[in-house]
Every structure is written in C-alpha cells, then in structure tokens.
Amino acid sequence: MPQPSHAARVCPACDGFASAAITLGGRDHKGQRRTITAHCRTCHGTGTVTASQTRAAAPSAVSA
C-alpha cells in the first residue's frame, strides 16, 4: 500500500527523540529523583516535521 505524500517526517534536529528527562541531581522528600522535561525546539516535542519544516530546519551550507 503506498504512503501518502503528506506524511510527517522524522525531525532532523532530534532524530525523533523529541523529549528527554533531565535529572537535576537531587532527590525530593520521597526519595524520587527530581527531573525536568526538555523538548526539541524544531518539532516542539512531537518528533516529526512536515516537508516544508524539514527544508527550513536543514542547515544551510556556508562557503568562506
């Protein structure tokens, strides 16, 4: 079965791993690690981008 042409693509900035839990180094009063969630700025935490966003997110070649 063919894929639709408007299918979302994997984000080139995060390779589909759009969110990460980062430990702050300490523990709370229950003994759990304190963490924050960081999201990819390009795809806003979804892991996918549209074709037009892929072109905009791709790094441009700079010649010296």
SULMO-V464961 format. One record per run of one state. SS is the DSSP state (h for helix, s for strand, l for the rest). FROM is the first residue (numbers start at 1). TO is the last residue. If there is no record, write none. Layout:
ss:SS from:FROM to:TO
ss:SS from:FROM to:TO
This chain:
ss:l from:1 to:8
ss:s from:9 to:10
ss:l from:11 to:18
ss:s from:19 to:27
ss:l from:28 to:32
ss:s from:33 to:39
ss:l from:40 to:47
ss:s from:48 to:49
ss:l from:50 to:50
ss:h from:51 to:57
ss:l from:58 to:64
